[in-house]
Amino acid sequence: MLTDEQIFDIIDGCASAELMQLHSHLMNNSLEYKQYFNELEAIHLDLAALPLEQTSANFTEKVLACIPEEKLVVIHVRERVWSRKLTYIFGGTMAAMFLIAVGIIIAFQPTSDVTSNSPDIFSKYVSTLQVQYFTKIAVLLNLIVILVVFDKKILRPYFRHRKVSLG
């Protein structure tokens, strides 16, 4: 026995060939199915003949026909230019931070021509301080870029979908 949806697909003429074969087999061999199909076909024809549906369909067609094409508004979504280049911005920031770190390491590397046995406390303090600040700034910049990417790729689509489905 076919489901009601499958029978209505057959009545509407949008059923698959396999479903049509099964339908013809059932129509030839099952009296119960034939009666049930005829009942659903009668219901379908009665519903199509109701004036309420015809009026509604005619109203929609008339309204759409009356709207001039020049008054149709096409909404253009304007995408920010920089948002398409966000991956390149992230990669460039990471490369710049790496080059700055390498430059700082090379600049403060001890040289072999130091003849003094006393350690240069000021130089070590400045070197440690610069590395600490550099690390903090690099981590902060990377977090900002990650948050922007997270906002664009995950949060905005989620809330847009939720806004559309809710209201």
N, C-alpha and C positions, 0 to 999 in steps of 0.2 A: 504494500500500500504506500502510495506517495504522500508526502506531507502537503499541507495546504499551500505553503509557499511554492512548492514545485508545481502544483496544479495551477496556481495563478500565473506562474511563469509560462506554462503551456498555453493557457488562455490568452495571455498577452502576446504570445509568439516570440518570447525571448529564451526559450528553453534550449538546452543542448540537444544534439542529435541522439546521444545515448538516452537521455531522458524521454525524448519523443518515441524512441523504439520501445522503451519500457511502458510508456503510456499506451501505445497502440496494442501491445501484447496484453496489458491489463484490460483494455476496453473490449478486446475480443474474447477473453477468457473469464472475466470476473463480472458477474451481474451486480454485485455489491459495489464494486469500484465504479462501474458505469453509472449507477444511480447517484452515488456520491459526487462524481464529476459533474453530472448534469445539474445537480442542486447548486454546486458552487458556481457553475457557469451561469445559471439563472440569477444567482445573487449578484454576480459580477455585472451582468447586463442590467439588472435593476439599479445598481449603484451608479453605473455610467449614465443611465437615463434620468437620474434625479435632476430636477431643474436647479437645485442649489449648487451642485458641482459645475454645471454648465454656466451658470451665471458668474460664478467665481472665476472660472477659466476665461470667460469672455471679458470680464472686467480687467483682469490682469493683462490680457493681450491688448485691449484698447488703451490702457494706461501706458504700456510700453510703446505702443505705436504713436502715441501723442507726444512723447518726449522727443524734442529735436536733438539731433546728434551733437550739435554745437554746445548744448547745455550740459552734456554729460561731462562730469568732472573726473579727470584721471588724476589719481593721487600718485605723486612721485615721491618715493622715499629717498631722501638725500643722505647719502652715506658720507661720513667725514673722510677726507682724503688721508689723514694720518692714520686712521683706524685700519686701512688696508695694509699699511706698512708697519704694523705693530710688531710683527715677527722680526723684521729687519732692525727696528729700534731696539728690541730686546737683545738681539745678537750683537749689534753695534755697542750697546752699553756693556755687555759682558766682555767683548774684545777690548774696549777702552779700559775697563777696570783691570783686565789682565796685563795690558801693556803698562799701565801706571804702576801696578804692583812690581812688575819686572824692573821698571825704571827706578823705583825706590830701592829695591834690593841691590841693584847695581851701584846706585849712588852712595849707598851707605855700607858697602862692602869694605872691610878693613884692607888696607894696603900693606905691602911688605916693607916699605921704606920708612915706617914709623920706628924711630930710634928710642923713643921714650918708653921706659918700663912702667910708668904710672898710667893707669887706664884713664881714658878721657870720659869722665862721668857725664859731662854735658852732652857729648855726642851720643852716648848710649841712651841717655834720657830722651833726647830729641828723636832718635831713631825709634825707640819703643813707642813714644807718644804718637809719632806720625803713623806707624803701622796700626796702632789701636784705632785712631781716628779714621784712617783709610778703610779698615775693616768694617767699622760701624757705618760709614757712609756707603760703602759698597753693598753691604747687607740691606740697608735702608732703601737704596735705589732699586735693588733686585726685588725687594718685597713690594715696592710700589708698582713696578712693571708686572709682577705676577698678579697683584690685585686687579690691575686694569684688565689683564687678559682674562682672569676669572670672572670679572664683572661682565665683560663683553661676550664671552663664549658660553657662560653657564647661567648667571643670574638674570640677565636681560631676557634671553629666550624663555626661561622658566616663567618669569613674571608676565611676559607678553602672552604666553600660552594660557596662563592662569587667568589673566584679565579677559581674554577672548572667551574662555570656557565659562567664566562666571557671569559675564555680563554683557 
